[in-house]
Amino acid sequence: MKTAKARAAESTHSLPADIPLPTIAPLPEGRSFNVLVTGVGGTGIVTVGALLGMAAHIDGTAVSVVDQLGFAQKGGSVVTHIPNHGRLHPKW
């Protein structure tokens, strides 16, 4: 058996350095919105819902996360609904 030598990694793509950051549209004060994340079991849909819900909670926003799971198996349908109800308290 011969000893293998490591090769230098080859870049398959490169990103331009001048890509601007996206502009985030502000939500009008007092307005609410909904986020719906769909997918199949085993792809992290419930985790994405939990992360978005916790991020909104930390930001001081009233949210609820509702997971609708299909069959308890990989490949079953999964829907996570995240209604955002606005700010919890005026101080936020």
The first five atom37 places (N, CA, C, CB, O) and aatype in JSON, in Angstrom:
{
  "aatype": [12, 11, 16, 0, 11, 0, 1, 0, 0, 6, 15, 16, 8, 15, 10, 14, 0, 3, 9, 14, 10, 14, 16, 9, 0, 14, 10, 14, 6, 7, 1, 15, 13, 2, 19, 10, 19, 16, 7, 19, 7, 7, 16, 7, 9, 19, 16, 19, 7, 0, 10, 10, 7, 12, 0, 0, 8, 9, 3, 7, 16, 0, 19, 15, 19, 19, 3, 5, 10, 7, 13, 0, 5, 11, 7, 7, 15, 19, 19, 16, 8, 9, 14, 2, 8, 7, 1, 10, 8, 14, 11, 17],
  "atom_mask": [
    [1, 1, 1, 1, 1],
    [1, 1, 1, 1, 1],
    [1, 1, 1, 1, 1],
    [1, 1, 1, 1, 1],
    [1, 1, 1, 1, 1],
    [1, 1, 1, 1, 1],
    [1, 1, 1, 1, 1],
    [1, 1, 1, 1, 1],
    [1, 1, 1, 1, 1],
    [1, 1, 1, 1, 1],
    [1, 1, 1, 1, 1],
    [1, 1, 1, 1, 1],
    [1, 1, 1, 1, 1],
    [1, 1, 1, 1, 1],
    [1, 1, 1, 1, 1],
    [1, 1, 1, 1, 1],
    [1, 1, 1, 1, 1],
    [1, 1, 1, 1, 1],
    [1, 1, 1, 1, 1],
    [1, 1, 1, 1, 1],
    [1, 1, 1, 1, 1],
    [1, 1, 1, 1, 1],
    [1, 1, 1, 1, 1],
    [1, 1, 1, 1, 1],
    [1, 1, 1, 1, 1],
    [1, 1, 1, 1, 1],
    [1, 1, 1, 1, 1],
    [1, 1, 1, 1, 1],
    [1, 1, 1, 1, 1],
    [1, 1, 1, 0, 1],
    [1, 1, 1, 1, 1],
    [1, 1, 1, 1, 1],
    [1, 1, 1, 1, 1],
    [1, 1, 1, 1, 1],
    [1, 1, 1, 1, 1],
    [1, 1, 1, 1, 1],
    [1, 1, 1, 1, 1],
    [1, 1, 1, 1, 1],
    [1, 1, 1, 0, 1],
    [1, 1, 1, 1, 1],
    [1, 1, 1, 0, 1],
    [1, 1, 1, 0, 1],
    [1, 1, 1, 1, 1],
    [1, 1, 1, 0, 1],
    [1, 1, 1, 1, 1],
    [1, 1, 1, 1, 1],
    [1, 1, 1, 1, 1],
    [1, 1, 1, 1, 1],
    [1, 1, 1, 0, 1],
    [1, 1, 1, 1, 1],
    [1, 1, 1, 1, 1],
    [1, 1, 1, 1, 1],
    [1, 1, 1, 0, 1],
    [1, 1, 1, 1, 1],
    [1, 1, 1, 1, 1],
    [1, 1, 1, 1, 1],
    [1, 1, 1, 1, 1],
    [1, 1, 1, 1, 1],
    [1, 1, 1, 1, 1],
    [1, 1, 1, 0, 1],
    [1, 1, 1, 1, 1],
    [1, 1, 1, 1, 1],
    [1, 1, 1, 1, 1],
    [1, 1, 1, 1, 1],
    [1, 1, 1, 1, 1],
    [1, 1, 1, 1, 1],
    [1, 1, 1, 1, 1],
    [1, 1, 1, 1, 1],
    [1, 1, 1, 1, 1],
    [1, 1, 1, 0, 1],
    [1, 1, 1, 1, 1],
    [1, 1, 1, 1, 1],
    [1, 1, 1, 1, 1],
    [1, 1, 1, 1, 1],
    [1, 1, 1, 0, 1],
    [1, 1, 1, 0, 1],
    [1, 1, 1, 1, 1],
    [1, 1, 1, 1, 1],
    [1, 1, 1, 1, 1],
    [1, 1, 1, 1, 1],
    [1, 1, 1, 1, 1],
    [1, 1, 1, 1, 1],
    [1, 1, 1, 1, 1],
    [1, 1, 1, 1, 1],
    [1, 1, 1, 1, 1],
    [1, 1, 1, 0, 1],
    [1, 1, 1, 1, 1],
    [1, 1, 1, 1, 1],
    [1, 1, 1, 1, 1],
    [1, 1, 1, 1, 1],
    [1, 1, 1, 1, 1],
    [1, 1, 1, 1, 1]
  ],
  "atom_positions": [
    [[0.84, -1.16, 0.0], [0.0, 0.0, 0.0], [0.89, 1.23, 0.0], [-0.96, -0.01, 1.21], [1.84, 1.32, 0.78]],
    [[0.59, 2.18, -0.86], [1.37, 3.4, -0.95], [0.82, 4.45, 0.0], [1.38, 3.93, -2.39], [-0.37, 4.46, 0.32]],
    [[1.69, 5.32, 0.45], [1.26, 6.41, 1.34], [0.64, 7.52, 0.5], [2.46, 6.95, 2.17], [1.23, 7.98, -0.47]],
    [[-0.55, 7.94, 0.89], [-1.24, 9.01, 0.17], [-0.76, 10.37, 0.65], [-2.77, 8.9, 0.34], [-0.43, 10.54, 1.83]],
    [[-0.73, 11.32, -0.26], [-0.35, 12.68, 0.1], [-1.59, 13.57, -0.01], [0.8, 13.21, -0.83], [-2.4, 13.43, -0.93]],
    [[-1.72, 14.47, 0.93], [-2.86, 15.4, 0.92], [-2.68, 16.42, -0.2], [-3.01, 16.12, 2.29], [-1.59, 16.94, -0.41]],
    [[-3.77, 16.68, -0.9], [-3.76, 17.7, -1.94], [-4.31, 19.01, -1.39], [-4.57, 17.25, -3.18], [-5.08, 19.0, -0.42]],
    [[-3.93, 20.1, -1.98], [-4.48, 21.39, -1.59], [-5.95, 21.43, -2.01], [-3.68, 22.58, -2.24], [-6.32, 20.92, -3.07]],
    [[-6.77, 22.04, -1.17], [-8.2, 22.14, -1.47], [-8.41, 23.01, -2.7], [-8.98, 22.7, -0.26], [-7.77, 24.05, -2.85]],
    [[-9.31, 22.58, -3.55], [-9.63, 23.35, -4.74], [-10.91, 24.12, -4.5], [-9.76, 22.44, -5.99], [-11.9, 23.57, -4.01]],
    [[-10.9, 25.39, -4.83], [-12.09, 26.21, -4.67], [-13.04, 25.93, -5.83], [-11.73, 27.72, -4.6], [-12.65, 26.01, -7.0]],
    [[-14.28, 25.61, -5.51], [-15.26, 25.33, -6.56], [-16.02, 26.59, -6.95], [-16.23, 24.26, -6.11], [-16.61, 26.64, -8.03]],
    [[-16.01, 27.59, -6.1], [-16.68, 28.84, -6.41], [-16.07, 29.96, -5.57], [-18.21, 28.74, -6.16], [-15.42, 29.71, -4.56]],
    [[-16.29, 31.16, -5.99], [-15.84, 32.3, -5.2], [-16.93, 33.36, -5.22], [-14.48, 32.88, -5.74], [-17.63, 33.53, -6.22]],
    [[-17.07, 34.06, -4.12], [-18.09, 35.1, -4.01], [-17.45, 36.46, -4.22], [-18.79, 35.03, -2.65], [-16.34, 36.7, -3.74]],
    [[-18.13, 37.34, -4.94], [-17.59, 38.7, -5.09], [-17.53, 39.39, -3.73], [-18.46, 39.52, -6.07], [-18.39, 39.16, -2.87]],
    [[-16.54, 40.22, -3.53], [-16.36, 40.9, -2.25], [-17.31, 42.07, -2.08], [-14.94, 41.37, -2.12], [-17.48, 42.56, -0.96]],
    [[-17.94, 42.54, -3.16], [-18.77, 43.75, -3.07], [-20.27, 43.46, -3.02], [-18.47, 44.64, -4.25], [-21.06, 44.27, -3.49]],
    [[-20.67, 42.34, -2.46], [-22.1, 42.03, -2.33], [-22.66, 42.87, -1.19], [-22.34, 40.5, -2.08], [-22.18, 42.77, -0.06]],
    [[-23.68, 43.71, -1.47], [-24.23, 44.55, -0.4], [-25.12, 43.74, 0.53], [-25.03, 45.72, -0.99], [-25.68, 42.71, 0.14]],
    [[-25.25, 44.21, 1.77], [-26.16, 43.58, 2.71], [-27.6, 43.86, 2.28], [-25.91, 44.09, 4.16], [-27.87, 44.92, 1.72]],
    [[-28.52, 42.93, 2.54], [-29.91, 43.17, 2.15], [-30.53, 44.28, 2.99], [-30.72, 41.88, 2.29], [-30.15, 44.5, 4.14]],
    [[-31.5, 44.97, 2.4], [-32.25, 45.99, 3.12], [-33.43, 45.32, 3.8], [-32.72, 47.13, 2.16], [-34.22, 44.64, 3.15]],
    [[-33.55, 45.51, 5.1], [-34.64, 44.9, 5.86], [-35.76, 45.92, 5.98], [-34.16, 44.42, 7.26], [-35.57, 47.0, 6.55]],
    [[-36.92, 45.57, 5.46], [-38.07, 46.47, 5.53], [-38.62, 46.48, 6.95], [-39.17, 46.05, 4.52], [-38.86, 45.42, 7.53]],
    [[-38.83, 47.66, 7.52], [-39.37, 47.71, 8.89], [-40.85, 47.35, 8.9], [-39.16, 49.1, 9.5], [-41.58, 47.65, 7.95]],
    [[-41.28, 46.7, 9.96], [-42.68, 46.37, 10.14], [-43.37, 47.58, 10.75], [-42.87, 45.1, 11.03], [-42.91, 48.09, 11.78]],
    [[-44.47, 48.07, 10.15], [-45.16, 49.22, 10.73], [-45.57, 48.94, 12.18], [-46.4, 49.58, 9.89], [-45.97, 47.83, 12.51]],
    [[-45.46, 49.96, 13.02], [-45.77, 49.82, 14.44], [-47.2, 49.33, 14.64], [-45.56, 51.15, 15.17], [-48.13, 49.83, 14.01]],
    [[-47.36, 48.36, 15.51], [-48.69, 47.84, 15.81], [-49.18, 46.77, 14.85], [0.0, 0.0, 0.0], [-50.28, 46.25, 15.03]],
    [[-48.41, 46.43, 13.84], [-48.82, 45.42, 12.87], [-48.28, 44.06, 13.27], [-48.34, 45.79, 11.45], [-47.25, 43.97, 13.94]],
    [[-48.97, 43.03, 12.87], [-48.49, 41.68, 13.13], [-48.24, 40.99, 11.79], [-49.52, 40.88, 13.99], [-48.64, 41.49, 10.74]],
    [[-47.6, 39.84, 11.83], [-47.37, 39.06, 10.62], [-47.26, 37.6, 10.99], [-46.1, 39.54, 9.88], [-47.11, 37.26, 12.17]],
    [[-47.33, 36.75, 10.01], [-47.26, 35.31, 10.2], [-46.11, 34.73, 9.38], [-48.59, 34.63, 9.82], [-45.8, 35.22, 8.3]],
    [[-45.5, 33.69, 9.92], [-44.47, 32.94, 9.19], [-44.94, 31.5, 9.12], [-43.05, 33.05, 9.88], [-45.34, 30.93, 10.14]],
    [[-44.9, 30.91, 7.95], [-45.29, 29.52, 7.76], [-44.1, 28.78, 7.16], [-46.56, 29.4, 6.84], [-43.64, 29.12, 6.07]],
    [[-43.62, 27.77, 7.87], [-42.48, 26.98, 7.42], [-42.99, 25.57, 7.15], [-41.31, 26.98, 8.47], [-43.57, 24.94, 8.04]],
    [[-42.79, 25.06, 5.94], [-43.28, 23.73, 5.6], [-42.13, 22.85, 5.13], [-44.37, 23.81, 4.52], [-41.09, 23.34, 4.68]],
    [[-42.33, 21.56, 5.23], [-41.32, 20.61, 4.77], [-41.72, 19.2, 5.1], [0.0, 0.0, 0.0], [-42.9, 18.91, 5.33]],
    [[-40.76, 18.34, 5.12], [-40.99, 16.94, 5.45], [-40.22, 16.59, 6.71], [-40.59, 16.0, 4.28], [-39.25, 17.26, 7.06]],
    [[-40.66, 15.55, 7.39], [-40.04, 15.14, 8.65], [-38.56, 14.85, 8.5], [0.0, 0.0, 0.0], [-38.13, 14.26, 7.51]],
    [[-37.8, 15.27, 9.48], [-36.37, 15.0, 9.47], [-35.53, 16.07, 8.82], [0.0, 0.0, 0.0], [-34.32, 15.91, 8.7]],
    [[-36.15, 17.2, 8.4], [-35.38, 18.24, 7.73], [-35.2, 19.49, 8.59], [-36.05, 18.62, 6.45], [-34.63, 20.48, 8.12]],
    [[-35.66, 19.46, 9.84], [-35.41, 20.58, 10.74], [-36.48, 21.65, 10.78], [0.0, 0.0, 0.0], [-36.23, 22.74, 11.27]],
    [[-37.67, 21.37, 10.28], [-38.74, 22.36, 10.25], [-39.15, 22.76, 11.66], [-39.96, 21.81, 9.48], [-39.32, 23.95, 11.94]],
    [[-39.31, 21.81, 12.55], [-39.68, 22.11, 13.94], [-38.56, 22.91, 14.61], [-39.97, 20.8, 14.72], [-38.84, 23.82, 15.39]],
    [[-37.32, 22.58, 14.32], [-36.19, 23.31, 14.89], [-36.16, 24.74, 14.39], [-34.87, 22.61, 14.54], [-35.91, 25.66, 15.18]],
    [[-36.42, 24.96, 13.11], [-36.47, 26.31, 12.55], [-37.56, 27.12, 13.24], [-36.71, 26.27, 11.03], [-37.35, 28.28, 13.59]],
    [[-38.73, 26.51, 13.44], [-39.81, 27.2, 14.14], [-39.42, 27.57, 15.56], [0.0, 0.0, 0.0], [-39.72, 28.67, 16.02]],
    [[-38.77, 26.65, 16.26], [-38.34, 26.92, 17.64], [-37.3, 28.04, 17.68], [-37.77, 25.65, 18.28], [-37.34, 28.89, 18.57]],
    [[-36.37, 28.05, 16.73], [-35.35, 29.09, 16.69], [-35.96, 30.46, 16.4], [-34.29, 28.76, 15.64], [-35.61, 31.44, 17.06]],
    [[-36.86, 30.53, 15.42], [-37.51, 31.8, 15.1], [-38.36, 32.29, 16.26], [-38.36, 31.66, 13.84], [-38.38, 33.49, 16.57]],
    [[-39.07, 31.38, 16.9], [-39.89, 31.75, 18.05], [-39.05, 32.28, 19.2], [0.0, 0.0, 0.0], [-39.42, 33.28, 19.81]],
    [[-37.94, 31.63, 19.51], [-37.08, 32.08, 20.6], [-36.41, 33.4, 20.25], [-36.01, 31.02, 20.92], [-36.27, 34.27, 21.11]],
    [[-36.0, 33.58, 19.0], [-35.39, 34.84, 18.59], [-36.38, 35.99, 18.74], [-34.89, 34.76, 17.13], [-36.0, 37.07, 19.2]],
    [[-37.63, 35.77, 18.35], [-38.65, 36.81, 18.51], [-38.92, 37.09, 19.99], [-39.96, 36.4, 17.8], [-39.1, 38.24, 20.38]],
    [[-38.93, 36.04, 20.8], [-39.14, 36.2, 22.24], [-38.01, 37.02, 22.86], [-39.24, 34.82, 22.93], [-38.27, 37.92, 23.66]],
    [[-36.78, 36.72, 22.5], [-35.64, 37.47, 23.02], [-35.71, 38.92, 22.58], [-34.31, 36.83, 22.56], [-35.27, 39.82, 23.31]],
    [[-36.25, 39.16, 21.39], [-36.4, 40.52, 20.86], [-37.54, 41.28, 21.53], [-36.62, 40.46, 19.36], [-37.71, 42.47, 21.29]],
    [[-38.33, 40.6, 22.37], [-39.43, 41.26, 23.06], [-40.73, 41.24, 22.29], [0.0, 0.0, 0.0], [-41.58, 42.11, 22.5]],
    [[-40.9, 40.27, 21.42], [-42.09, 40.17, 20.59], [-42.96, 39.02, 21.08], [-41.72, 39.98, 19.12], [-42.45, 37.95, 21.44]],
    [[-44.27, 39.24, 21.09], [-45.2, 38.19, 21.49], [-45.41, 37.24, 20.31], [-46.56, 38.79, 21.97], [-45.93, 37.65, 19.27]],
    [[-45.01, 36.0, 20.46], [-45.17, 35.01, 19.4], [-45.71, 33.72, 20.0], [-43.84, 34.75, 18.67], [-45.64, 33.48, 21.2]],
    [[-46.25, 32.9, 19.13], [-46.6, 31.53, 19.5], [-46.15, 30.64, 18.36], [-48.15, 31.36, 19.8], [-46.18, 31.05, 17.2]],
    [[-45.73, 29.44, 18.68], [-45.26, 28.5, 17.66], [-46.17, 27.29, 17.69], [-43.76, 28.09, 17.9], [-46.32, 26.65, 18.73]],
    [[-46.78, 26.97, 16.55], [-47.7, 25.84, 16.45], [-47.12, 24.86, 15.44], [-49.14, 26.31, 16.04], [-47.02, 25.17, 14.25]],
    [[-46.76, 23.67, 15.91], [-46.24, 22.63, 15.03], [-47.35, 21.67, 14.66], [-45.06, 21.87, 15.7], [-48.07, 21.18, 15.54]],
    [[-47.5, 21.4, 13.37], [-48.48, 20.42, 12.9], [-47.69, 19.31, 12.23], [-49.54, 21.06, 11.92], [-47.19, 19.47, 11.12]],
    [[-47.59, 18.18, 12.91], [-46.78, 17.08, 12.43], [-47.65, 16.02, 11.78], [-45.96, 16.46, 13.57], [-48.74, 15.71, 12.27]],
    [[-47.18, 15.48, 10.67], [-47.88, 14.37, 10.03], [-47.53, 13.08, 10.73], [0.0, 0.0, 0.0], [-47.43, 13.04, 11.96]],
    [[-47.35, 12.03, 9.98], [-46.95, 10.76, 10.57], [-45.62, 10.93, 11.29], [-46.84, 9.66, 9.48], [-44.74, 11.66, 10.83]],
    [[-45.47, 10.27, 12.41], [-44.24, 10.37, 13.2], [-43.15, 9.53, 12.55], [-44.48, 9.93, 14.66], [-42.72, 8.51, 13.09]],
    [[-42.72, 9.97, 11.41], [-41.69, 9.25, 10.68], [-40.96, 10.22, 9.77], [-42.29, 8.07, 9.86], [-41.48, 11.3, 9.46]],
    [[-39.79, 9.86, 9.37], [-39.09, 10.69, 8.4], [-39.87, 10.67, 7.1], [-37.63, 10.19, 8.17], [-40.34, 9.63, 6.66]],
    [[-40.0, 11.82, 6.5], [-40.71, 11.93, 5.24], [-42.16, 12.34, 5.39], [0.0, 0.0, 0.0], [-42.8, 12.65, 4.38]],
    [[-42.71, 12.35, 6.61], [-44.08, 12.8, 6.83], [-44.15, 14.32, 6.74], [0.0, 0.0, 0.0], [-43.13, 15.0, 6.94]],
    [[-45.32, 14.87, 6.44], [-45.45, 16.32, 6.29], [-45.34, 17.02, 7.64], [-46.78, 16.68, 5.62], [-45.81, 16.52, 8.66]],
    [[-44.7, 18.19, 7.63], [-44.53, 19.0, 8.84], [-44.8, 20.45, 8.47], [-43.08, 18.83, 9.45], [-44.29, 20.96, 7.47]],
    [[-45.61, 21.13, 9.28], [-45.9, 22.54, 9.1], [-45.7, 23.23, 10.44], [-47.36, 22.77, 8.55], [-46.21, 22.76, 11.46]],
    [[-44.97, 24.33, 10.45], [-44.81, 25.14, 11.65], [-45.34, 26.53, 11.34], [-43.32, 25.19, 12.12], [-44.87, 27.19, 10.41]],
    [[-46.31, 26.97, 12.12], [-46.92, 28.28, 11.95], [-46.46, 29.17, 13.1], [-48.48, 28.18, 11.9], [-46.6, 28.8, 14.27]],
    [[-45.91, 30.33, 12.77], [-45.38, 31.23, 13.79], [-46.07, 32.59, 13.65], [-43.83, 31.37, 13.65], [-45.57, 33.45, 12.93]],
    [[-47.2, 32.79, 14.33], [-47.83, 34.11, 14.3], [-47.09, 35.08, 15.22], [-49.31, 34.02, 14.7], [-46.81, 34.75, 16.38]],
    [[-46.79, 36.25, 14.71], [-46.11, 37.29, 15.47], [-47.17, 38.33, 15.84], [-44.92, 37.94, 14.66], [-47.81, 38.89, 14.96]],
    [[-47.35, 38.58, 17.13], [-48.44, 39.43, 17.6], [-47.99, 40.84, 17.96], [-49.09, 38.81, 18.78], [-48.79, 41.6, 18.5]],
    [[-46.78, 41.2, 17.68], [-46.29, 42.54, 18.0], [-45.51, 42.58, 19.3], [0.0, 0.0, 0.0], [-45.22, 41.54, 19.89]],
    [[-45.17, 43.77, 19.74], [-44.36, 43.97, 20.94], [-45.11, 43.59, 22.21], [-43.9, 45.4, 21.02], [-46.31, 43.8, 22.32]],
    [[-44.37, 43.02, 23.16], [-44.95, 42.64, 24.44], [-45.28, 43.84, 25.31], [-44.0, 41.72, 25.18], [-46.33, 43.87, 25.96]],
    [[-44.41, 44.83, 25.33], [-44.54, 45.94, 26.26], [-44.0, 47.2, 25.58], [-43.78, 45.65, 27.59], [-43.03, 47.12, 24.82]],
    [[-44.59, 48.36, 25.84], [-44.11, 49.59, 25.19], [-42.64, 49.89, 25.41], [-44.91, 50.75, 25.68], [-42.01, 50.54, 24.57]],
    [[-42.05, 49.43, 26.53], [-40.64, 49.73, 26.77], [-39.72, 49.03, 25.78], [-40.25, 49.32, 28.18], [-38.58, 49.45, 25.59]],
    [[-40.21, 47.98, 25.14], [-39.39, 47.26, 24.19], [-39.32, 48.08, 22.95], [-39.94, 45.85, 23.89], [-38.67, 47.68, 21.98]]
  ]
}
